[in-house]
Amino acid sequence: MNVRRLIPATAVAGATALSLLTLSACSGSSTADGGNSGGKLDVVASFYPMQYLAEQIGGNHVEVTTLTKPGVEPHDLELKPRQVSELRRADYVLYLKGIQPAVDEAIAQAGVKNTVDAATLTELEAHGTGAGHDHGHGHEGEEDTGEEHEGAADPHVWLDPVKYTEVAKGVGASLEKADPAHAADYKKNTDALVAKLNGLNTKFTEGLKNTGTKTFITTHSAFGYLAERYGLEQQGIAGIDPESEPSPARIKELRTIAEEDKVTTVFFETLASDRTAKTLAKDAGLKTDVLDPLEGITDRSRGDDYVGVMESNLAALQKALGAK
């Protein structure tokens, strides 16, 4: 990762030099020969959804690097010592607390002045293996077979375009404050992104209004916010952690849910194992398809960026749910 510290144009000694090594100097001026980053704000994003926001809103005024490289499953990311060292030299850090424990710890220790936790820019909710409008599959007195029905706050807010819009607005405001010289451009870029996300929300609202079933089964319980937003019911094989293993009782429950709710498809994702999803689908006579939690973009992603992949997710849901 290439995270660089910009040096003020005028060489100043002692404490004065330290005081000039500020975000204002980094973003508003450059060295006599153009500076190491050409006067751009050095932004470090924790993983793709944060990277997308920084790039879309920052535009030409930022140089964005990400701690999670394409194809790496972000939940289990371990940072190299070099990454931790370079993180401390960033001008602005954007992350989402609760997704990557190792990143959370490193960012807390880095002490970068302009550090923004996207989880503070919207309201988090608790979701588990089942999330959405209807949780009526359990029966009184039965053992709860879902591993995380009432778990900790769900961090997957970017999969709800409305909540992602709230985060985008907060990121825009924070960049305006961090780099006031380019505040007008950040505001303009934020407005453009908000319009794009509002359009995406409209597509989901209209596209999922009339469906044959409201229930979908997915490997990773990342779609609780999306399900709640559009009146669907997520049934996860695993919990919030994509690597957690379902109990035999949970698998049995999912077969019952699939039959009762006329589920046609078991969804899996590109960055985690699809073994359990395909086994469940085969045993229950169901199809399989990809529902991408958008934790990274690779050459296997069904889209080049956030909006493209979300539109592919919408198409997959419409097909699986029998949208009319």
KEKE-3310 file (N, C-alpha, C; in steps of 0.2 Angstrom, whole numbers, plus 5000, padded with zeros to 4 digits):
npx = (5004:5003:5005:5008:5017:5014:5025:5027:5028:5038:5053:5054:5060:5061:5048:5039:5040:5034:5021:5017:5015:5002:4984:4979:4990:4994:4983:4980:4991:5007:5023:5038:5042:5030:5026:5024:5012:5006:4999:4987:4974:4979:4971:4965:4956:4946:4940:4931:4918:4920:4930:4924:4916:4925:4932:4922:4917:4928:4935:4945:4953:4959:4969:4967:4969:4967:4965:4961:4964:4958:4948:4952:4945:4936:4933:4942:4954:4971:4983:4998:5014:5020:5009:5002:5011:5011:4998:4997:5002:4993:4982:4968:4956:4945:4933:4923:4918:4917:4917:4930:4940:4954:4958:4951:4957:4970:4968:4963:4974:4982:4980:4976:4971:4960:4949:4936:4923:4911:4900:4895:4888:4876:4861:4864:4857:4852:4853:4851:4852:4840:4831:4820:4804:4796:4796:4791:4793:4798:4792:4783:4791:4800:4817:4829:4835:4843:4859:4861:4850:4847:4859:4874:4875:4872:4884:4882:4878:4880:4873:4860:4853:4848:4853:4866:4867:4865:4877:4886:4883:4888:4901:4905:4903:4912:4924:4924:4926:4939:4946:4945:4948:4944:4930:4918:4919:4918:4906:4898:4901:4896:4883:4880:4883:4873:4861:4863:4862:4850:4842:4846:4839:4826:4825:4826:4815:4804:4806:4805:4793:4782:4781:4783:4787:4793:4804:4821:4836:4852:4870:4878:4874:4871:4862:4852:4848:4845:4834:4825:4822:4816:4805:4807:4812:4826:4835:4848:4861:4873:4879:4881:4895:4903:4910:4906:4899:4884:4871:4866:4852:4848:4850:4840:4829:4830:4827:4813:4808:4811:4802:4789:4789:4790:4803:4815:4829:4845:4857:4874:4891:4905:4917:4918:4916:4906:4901:4892:4880:4878:4877:4865:4856:4856:4851:4838:4833:4834:4839:4854:4863:4872:4873:4879:4888:4896:4909:4920:4928:4930:4937:4927:4916:4899:4898:4906:4907:4901:4887:4884:4886:4876:4864:4865:4863:4850:4843:4845:4838:4825:4823:4824:4814:4803:4798:4785)
npy = (4994:5011:5023:5040:5053:5070:5085:5101:5116:5125:5125:5122:5124:5114:5114:5122:5116:5104:5108:5113:5102:5097:5092:5103:5108:5097:5095:5108:5113:5111:5104:5112:5105:5099:5090:5074:5068:5076:5086:5081:5074:5061:5047:5033:5019:5006:4995:4989:4995:5007:5012:5015:5026:5036:5038:5042:5053:5061:5062:5071:5076:5068:5054:5038:5023:5006:4995:4982:4971:4967:4953:4947:4941:4951:4951:4943:4949:4951:4963:4968:4972:4983:4989:4994:5003:5012:5016:5025:5037:5042:5055:5055:5044:5031:5020:5005:5001:4986:4976:4972:4966:4967:4978:4988:4989:4993:5005:5012:5013:5020:5034:5044:5061:5064:5053:5043:5034:5025:5018:5027:5036:5033:5024:5009:4992:4977:4961:4944:4927:4926:4939:4953:4956:4946:4935:4923:4909:4901:4891:4892:4887:4879:4875:4888:4888:4896:4904:4917:4926:4936:4946:4955:4972:4974:4977:4979:4990:4996:4988:4992:5004:5016:5018:5018:5030:5039:5037:5041:5055:5059:5056:5065:5077:5076:5076:5089:5096:5092:5096:5110:5119:5113:5111:5114:5106:5094:5094:5095:5083:5074:5077:5072:5058:5055:5057:5046:5035:5037:5034:5021:5015:5018:5009:4996:4997:4998:4986:4975:4976:4968:4951:4933:4926:4931:4927:4924:4913:4914:4912:4920:4930:4944:4953:4959:4973:4976:4967:4971:4984:4983:4975:4961:4944:4938:4923:4916:4905:4904:4915:4933:4932:4926:4914:4906:4891:4882:4874:4857:4857:4870:4869:4859:4867:4877:4869:4867:4880:4883:4875:4879:4892:4893:4894:4896:4897:4896:4907:4911:4918:4926:4928:4919:4902:4891:4879:4874:4880:4875:4862:4862:4867:4856:4845:4850:4852:4864:4879:4887:4903:4919:4931:4945:4952:4963:4966:4967:4970:4960:4951:4942:4948:4953:4966:4982:4991:4998:5001:4994:4981:4980:4982:4970:4961:4965:4960:4946:4944:4947:4937:4925:4927:4928:4940:4951)
npz = (5000:4996:5005:5008:5016:5015:5013:5019:5009:5013:5022:5039:5055:5070:5082:5075:5062:5064:5068:5056:5048:5045:5041:5034:5027:5020:5011:5005:4999:4991:4989:4982:4971:4967:4976:4985:4983:4975:4981:4984:4995:5006:5008:5017:5015:5023:5017:5002:5001:5008:5002:4989:4992:4996:4985:4975:4982:4985:4973:4962:4971:4980:4985:4985:4995:4999:5013:5011:4999:4983:4981:4994:5008:5019:5032:5040:5039:5041:5046:5039:5047:5040:5034:5045:5050:5039:5039:5049:5044:5036:5030:5031:5037:5033:5039:5044:5058:5067:5057:5053:5064:5067:5059:5065:5077:5074:5068:5079:5086:5078:5078:5069:5065:5057:5057:5052:5057:5049:5054:5064:5057:5053:5059:5067:5067:5075:5068:5063:5058:5053:5045:5042:5037:5043:5055:5058:5058:5068:5082:5097:5112:5105:5102:5098:5083:5075:5073:5076:5080:5088:5088:5090:5084:5067:5055:5041:5033:5020:5011:5010:5001:5006:5019:5016:5008:5019:5026:5015:5015:5027:5026:5016:5022:5032:5024:5019:5030:5034:5023:5019:5008:4997:4998:4991:4980:4986:4991:4979:4973:4983:4982:4969:4970:4980:4973:4963:4972:4977:4965:4964:4975:4971:4960:4967:4976:4967:4959:4968:4972:4969:4972:4970:4982:4998:5004:5005:5004:5010:5011:5019:5032:5028:5023:5030:5032:5019:5017:5026:5022:5010:5012:5013:5018:5025:5026:5034:5031:5037:5051:5054:5053:5040:5040:5050:5055:5051:5062:5063:5066:5061:5047:5045:5048:5038:5027:5029:5029:5016:5009:5014:5011:4998:4992:4979:4977:4983:4989:4986:4989:4982:4988:4999:5005:4995:4998:5008:5005:4992:4995:5003:4994:4984:4992:4995:4983:4976:4966:4963:4966:4964:4977:4980:4993:4992:4997:4992:4975:4962:4947:4946:4950:4947:4940:4938:4949:4964:4961:4950:4954:4964:4956:4949:4959:4962:4951:4952:4964:4960:4950:4958:4967:4960:4954:4948)
capx = (5000:5007:5002:5013:5016:5016:5029:5025:5033:5043:5056:5053:5063:5058:5041:5035:5039:5029:5014:5014:5013:4995:4980:4978:4996:4993:4978:4979:4997:5012:5030:5040:5042:5023:5024:5024:5005:5003:4994:4981:4973:4980:4965:4965:4949:4947:4938:4928:4912:4922:4934:4920:4913:4930:4934:4916:4916:4934:4936:4952:4957:4961:4973:4964:4972:4963:4969:4959:4965:4953:4949:4953:4939:4938:4931:4947:4960:4976:4987:5006:5017:5021:5002:5000:5015:5009:4992:4999:5004:4987:4979:4961:4955:4938:4932:4917:4919:4913:4918:4937:4943:4962:4958:4948:4962:4976:4966:4962:4981:4986:4979:4975:4967:4954:4947:4929:4919:4905:4895:4893:4885:4869:4859:4865:4852:4853:4851:4854:4851:4833:4830:4816:4797:4792:4800:4786:4794:4799:4786:4784:4794:4805:4824:4831:4841:4847:4864:4862:4844:4847:4866:4876:4873:4874:4888:4882:4874:4880:4869:4854:4855:4846:4858:4872:4866:4866:4884:4889:4882:4892:4908:4905:4903:4919:4929:4923:4929:4946:4950:4940:4950:4940:4924:4913:4919:4916:4898:4895:4902:4892:4876:4879:4882:4867:4857:4864:4860:4842:4840:4846:4834:4820:4825:4825:4808:4799:4808:4804:4786:4777:4785:4779:4788:4797:4810:4827:4841:4859:4875:4881:4868:4874:4857:4847:4846:4841:4828:4820:4821:4811:4799:4809:4814:4833:4836:4855:4864:4878:4877:4884:4902:4902:4914:4902:4895:4877:4870:4861:4845:4847:4849:4834:4824:4830:4823:4806:4807:4811:4796:4784:4789:4791:4810:4818:4836:4850:4862:4881:4895:4911:4923:4917:4915:4899:4900:4886:4875:4877:4874:4858:4852:4855:4847:4831:4830:4834:4844:4859:4864:4876:4870:4886:4888:4900:4914:4926:4926:4935:4935:4921:4910:4894:4898:4912:4907:4895:4880:4884:4885:4869:4859:4865:4859:4842:4841:4846:4833:4819:4822:4823:4808:4797:4795:4781)
capy = (5000:5017:5029:5044:5060:5076:5089:5108:5119:5129:5121:5126:5120:5112:5113:5125:5111:5099:5111:5114:5095:5096:5091:5109:5109:5092:5096:5114:5116:5105:5106:5116:5101:5096:5085:5067:5066:5081:5090:5077:5071:5054:5043:5026:5016:4999:4990:4992:5000:5014:5015:5018:5032:5040:5039:5045:5060:5064:5064:5072:5079:5062:5048:5033:5016:5002:4990:4975:4970:4964:4945:4946:4941:4957:4949:4939:4952:4953:4968:4967:4978:4989:4992:4997:5009:5017:5019:5031:5043:5045:5061:5054:5036:5030:5013:5004:4997:4980:4972:4969:4968:4969:4985:4992:4990:4996:5012:5015:5014:5025:5041:5049:5066:5064:5046:5043:5027:5025:5016:5032:5041:5030:5020:5002:4988:4970:4956:4938:4923:4928:4946:4955:4958:4941:4930:4918:4902:4897:4889:4892:4881:4876:4878:4893:4885:4901:4905:4924:4929:4943:4947:4962:4977:4972:4982:4978:4995:4998:4985:4996:5011:5022:5019:5020:5037:5043:5037:5046:5062:5060:5056:5071:5083:5076:5078:5096:5099:5090:5099:5115:5122:5109:5109:5115:5100:5088:5095:5093:5076:5070:5077:5068:5051:5054:5056:5040:5030:5037:5031:5014:5014:5017:5003:4991:4998:4996:4980:4970:4977:4962:4945:4927:4925:4937:4924:4921:4910:4916:4909:4925:4935:4951:4957:4961:4979:4976:4964:4976:4990:4981:4970:4954:4940:4935:4917:4915:4898:4906:4921:4939:4930:4921:4908:4902:4885:4881:4868:4852:4859:4876:4866:4856:4872:4880:4865:4868:4886:4883:4872:4883:4899:4892:4897:4893:4898:4897:4912:4911:4924:4925:4928:4914:4895:4890:4872:4873:4883:4870:4855:4863:4867:4850:4841:4853:4852:4871:4882:4892:4909:4923:4937:4948:4956:4969:4967:4968:4969:4956:4949:4938:4952:4955:4973:4985:4995:4997:5002:4989:4974:4980:4981:4963:4958:4966:4956:4940:4943:4947:4930:4920:4928:4928:4947:4952)
capz = (5000:4995:5009:5009:5020:5011:5017:5018:5004:5016:5027:5045:5060:5077:5083:5069:5056:5066:5068:5049:5045:5046:5036:5030:5023:5015:5006:5002:4996:4989:4989:4976:4965:4966:4982:4984:4981:4970:4984:4986:5002:5007:5011:5018:5017:5026:5012:4996:5002:5011:4996:4984:4995:4996:4978:4972:4985:4985:4966:4960:4977:4985:4983:4990:4995:5003:5017:5009:4992:4979:4982:5001:5012:5023:5040:5043:5037:5046:5043:5039:5050:5035:5033:5051:5050:5034:5041:5054:5040:5032:5031:5032:5037:5033:5040:5047:5064:5068:5051:5053:5071:5066:5056:5070:5082:5071:5067:5085:5088:5073:5080:5064:5067:5053:5056:5052:5058:5045:5058:5067:5052:5052:5065:5066:5070:5076:5063:5064:5052:5049:5046:5037:5039:5045:5059:5061:5057:5074:5086:5104:5115:5101:5102:5093:5079:5071:5077:5078:5079:5092:5089:5090:5079:5061:5052:5034:5031:5013:5007:5010:4998:5010:5024:5012:5007:5025:5027:5010:5017:5033:5023:5012:5027:5035:5020:5018:5036:5034:5017:5017:5002:4991:5001:4986:4976:4990:4992:4973:4972:4987:4979:4963:4973:4983:4967:4960:4977:4977:4959:4965:4979:4968:4957:4972:4978:4961:4957:4973:4975:4968:4971:4972:4989:5001:5008:5001:5008:5008:5015:5024:5034:5027:5019:5035:5031:5013:5018:5030:5018:5004:5014:5012:5024:5024:5030:5033:5033:5043:5054:5052:5051:5034:5041:5055:5053:5054:5066:5059:5067:5057:5041:5044:5048:5032:5022:5031:5027:5009:5007:5016:5008:4990:4990:4973:4976:4988:4986:4989:4987:4978:4993:5004:5003:4993:4999:5012:5001:4986:4998:5005:4988:4981:4996:4995:4976:4974:4962:4967:4962:4968:4979:4982:4999:4990:5002:4987:4968:4958:4940:4946:4952:4942:4939:4939:4954:4969:4958:4945:4957:4967:4951:4948:4965:4961:4945:4955:4968:4956:4947:4963:4971:4956:4953:4942)
cpx = (5004:5004:5008:5012:5018:5020:5028:5030:5039:5046:5056:5056:5059:5051:5037:5034:5034:5022:5012:5013:5006:4991:4979:4984:4996:4989:4978:4986:5002:5019:5032:5040:5035:5021:5024:5017:5002:4998:4988:4980:4975:4975:4966:4958:4950:4945:4933:4923:4914:4927:4930:4917:4919:4932:4928:4916:4922:4936:4944:4957:4960:4965:4971:4967:4967:4967:4967:4959:4959:4954:4950:4946:4940:4937:4938:4954:4965:4981:4994:5008:5018:5014:5001:5005:5013:5002:4992:5000:4999:4985:4971:4960:4947:4937:4925:4918:4914:4914:4925:4940:4950:4962:4956:4954:4968:4974:4965:4969:4985:4985:4979:4970:4960:4952:4940:4927:4912:4899:4892:4889:4878:4867:4860:4859:4855:4850:4854:4853:4845:4832:4825:4809:4794:4797:4796:4787:4796:4792:4788:4786:4799:4812:4826:4837:4845:4853:4864:4856:4844:4855:4867:4874:4876:4878:4886:4877:4874:4876:4861:4856:4853:4851:4864:4873:4867:4874:4888:4889:4887:4899:4909:4907:4910:4925:4929:4927:4937:4950:4945:4942:4946:4933:4918:4913:4917:4908:4895:4895:4897:4885:4875:4879:4876:4861:4857:4861:4852:4839:4840:4841:4827:4819:4823:4817:4803:4800:4806:4797:4781:4781:4781:4781:4793:4803:4815:4832:4848:4864:4877:4875:4870:4868:4851:4844:4842:4834:4823:4818:4815:4806:4801:4811:4821:4833:4843:4857:4869:4875:4880:4892:4901:4906:4911:4899:4888:4876:4866:4854:4844:4846:4842:4828:4824:4826:4815:4804:4806:4804:4790:4783:4790:4798:4812:4825:4839:4856:4869:4884:4901:4917:4923:4916:4908:4897:4893:4880:4873:4874:4867:4854:4851:4850:4839:4829:4829:4839:4849:4861:4869:4872:4876:4885:4893:4905:4921:4924:4932:4933:4929:4915:4906:4893:4905:4913:4901:4888:4879:4882:4878:4864:4859:4862:4852:4840:4840:4840:4826:4818:4820:4816:4802:4794:4791:4782)
cpy = (5006:5023:5034:5051:5065:5081:5096:5111:5122:5125:5125:5121:5119:5111:5116:5120:5106:5102:5112:5107:5093:5094:5097:5109:5103:5093:5102:5117:5110:5108:5109:5112:5097:5091:5078:5064:5072:5086:5087:5075:5063:5050:5036:5023:5008:4994:4993:4997:5007:5017:5018:5025:5037:5042:5044:5052:5064:5066:5065:5075:5074:5057:5042:5026:5012:4997:4983:4975:4966:4956:4943:4946:4946:4955:4947:4943:4953:4958:4967:4973:4984:4993:4997:5004:5014:5020:5025:5037:5045:5051:5060:5046:5035:5022:5012:4999:4992:4975:4968:4971:4970:4976:4990:4994:4994:5004:5016:5017:5020:5032:5046:5054:5065:5056:5046:5036:5028:5023:5021:5037:5038:5026:5012:4998:4981:4965:4950:4934:4924:4935:4948:4957:4953:4936:4924:4911:4898:4896:4890:4886:4877:4879:4883:4890:4890:4903:4913:4928:4936:4944:4954:4966:4974:4978:4983:4984:4997:4994:4987:5003:5017:5023:5021:5027:5041:5043:5041:5053:5064:5061:5063:5077:5082:5078:5086:5099:5098:5094:5105:5119:5119:5107:5109:5109:5094:5088:5093:5086:5072:5071:5073:5060:5050:5053:5049:5034:5031:5034:5023:5011:5013:5011:4997:4991:4995:4988:4974:4971:4971:4956:4939:4925:4931:4934:4922:4918:4912:4913:4914:4930:4942:4956:4958:4968:4980:4973:4968:4981:4989:4976:4963:4950:4936:4929:4915:4908:4899:4913:4927:4937:4925:4915:4904:4896:4884:4875:4864:4855:4865:4873:4863:4861:4876:4876:4866:4875:4887:4880:4876:4889:4899:4896:4893:4893:4899:4901:4910:4917:4922:4924:4923:4907:4894:4883:4870:4875:4878:4864:4856:4863:4860:4845:4843:4854:4860:4873:4885:4898:4914:4929:4940:4953:4962:4971:4968:4967:4965:4955:4945:4941:4953:4962:4976:4989:4994:4996:4996:4982:4974:4979:4973:4959:4959:4961:4948:4939:4943:4940:4925:4921:4929:4935:4947:4959)
cpz = (5000:4999:5010:5013:5016:5016:5015:5013:5007:5022:5033:5050:5066:5077:5078:5064:5058:5066:5061:5045:5047:5040:5031:5025:5018:5009:5002:4999:4994:4989:4982:4970:4964:4972:4980:4981:4977:4974:4986:4993:5002:5011:5011:5020:5019:5021:5007:4997:5004:5005:4991:4986:4994:4989:4974:4975:4984:4978:4965:4966:4982:4982:4988:4989:5000:5007:5015:5002:4989:4980:4989:5005:5018:5031:5043:5041:5042:5043:5044:5043:5046:5034:5039:5051:5045:5036:5045:5050:5036:5034:5034:5032:5037:5034:5043:5052:5065:5062:5052:5060:5071:5064:5062:5076:5080:5070:5073:5088:5084:5075:5075:5065:5063:5052:5057:5052:5054:5049:5063:5063:5050:5058:5063:5070:5071:5071:5064:5058:5049:5051:5040:5041:5043:5049:5062:5060:5063:5078:5093:5108:5111:5102:5097:5089:5075:5076:5080:5077:5082:5093:5090:5084:5072:5057:5044:5031:5024:5009:5007:5007:5002:5015:5021:5010:5013:5027:5022:5012:5022:5031:5020:5017:5030:5031:5019:5024:5036:5029:5015:5011:4996:4993:4996:4982:4979:4990:4985:4971:4976:4984:4973:4965:4976:4978:4964:4965:4977:4971:4960:4970:4976:4964:4961:4974:4973:4959:4961:4976:4975:4967:4973:4979:4991:5004:5003:5006:5006:5013:5020:5025:5034:5024:5024:5033:5024:5013:5021:5026:5013:5006:5013:5018:5022:5029:5029:5035:5039:5046:5050:5050:5046:5035:5046:5052:5056:5058:5061:5060:5062:5050:5040:5044:5041:5026:5023:5028:5019:5006:5008:5012:5001:4988:4984:4973:4983:4986:4990:4987:4984:4983:4998:5001:5001:4995:5003:5008:4995:4989:5000:4999:4984:4985:4996:4988:4974:4970:4966:4962:4967:4970:4983:4988:4998:4995:4998:4980:4965:4951:4940:4948:4946:4942:4941:4945:4959:4965:4954:4948:4961:4962:4949:4953:4964:4956:4948:4960:4965:4953:4952:4967:4967:4955:4947:4939)
residu = (MET:ASN:VAL:ARG:ARG:LEU:ILE:PRO:ALA:THR:ALA:VAL:ALA:GLY:ALA:THR:ALA:LEU:SER:LEU:LEU:THR:LEU:SER:ALA:CYS:SER:GLY:SER:SER:THR:ALA:ASP:GLY:GLY:ASN:SER:GLY:GLY:LYS:LEU:ASP:VAL:VAL:ALA:SER:PHE:TYR:PRO:MET:GLN:TYR:LEU:ALA:GLU:GLN:ILE:GLY:GLY:ASN:HIS:VAL:GLU:VAL:THR:THR:LEU:THR:LYS:PRO:GLY:VAL:GLU:PRO:HIS:ASP:LEU:GLU:LEU:LYS:PRO:ARG:GLN:VAL:SER:GLU:LEU:ARG:ARG:ALA:ASP:TYR:VAL:LEU:TYR:LEU:LYS:GLY:ILE:GLN:PRO:ALA:VAL:ASP:GLU:ALA:ILE:ALA:GLN:ALA:GLY:VAL:LYS:ASN:THR:VAL:ASP:ALA:ALA:THR:LEU:THR:GLU:LEU:GLU:ALA:HIS:GLY:THR:GLY:ALA:GLY:HIS:ASP:HIS:GLY:HIS:GLY:HIS:GLU:GLY:GLU:GLU:ASP:THR:GLY:GLU:GLU:HIS:GLU:GLY:ALA:ALA:ASP:PRO:HIS:VAL:TRP:LEU:ASP:PRO:VAL:LYS:TYR:THR:GLU:VAL:ALA:LYS:GLY:VAL:GLY:ALA:SER:LEU:GLU:LYS:ALA:ASP:PRO:ALA:HIS:ALA:ALA:ASP:TYR:LYS:LYS:ASN:THR:ASP:ALA:LEU:VAL:ALA:LYS:LEU:ASN:GLY:LEU:ASN:THR:LYS:PHE:THR:GLU:GLY:LEU:LYS:ASN:THR:GLY:THR:LYS:THR:PHE:ILE:THR:THR:HIS:SER:ALA:PHE:GLY:TYR:LEU:ALA:GLU:ARG:TYR:GLY:LEU:GLU:GLN:GLN:GLY:ILE:ALA:GLY:ILE:ASP:PRO:GLU:SER:GLU:PRO:SER:PRO:ALA:ARG:ILE:LYS:GLU:LEU:ARG:THR:ILE:ALA:GLU:GLU:ASP:LYS:VAL:THR:THR:VAL:PHE:PHE:GLU:THR:LEU:ALA:SER:ASP:ARG:THR:ALA:LYS:THR:LEU:ALA:LYS:ASP:ALA:GLY:LEU:LYS:THR:ASP:VAL:LEU:ASP:PRO:LEU:GLU:GLY:ILE:THR:ASP:ARG:SER:ARG:GLY:ASP:ASP:TYR:VAL:GLY:VAL:MET:GLU:SER:ASN:LEU:ALA:ALA:LEU:GLN:LYS:ALA:LEU:GLY:ALA:LYS)
# end
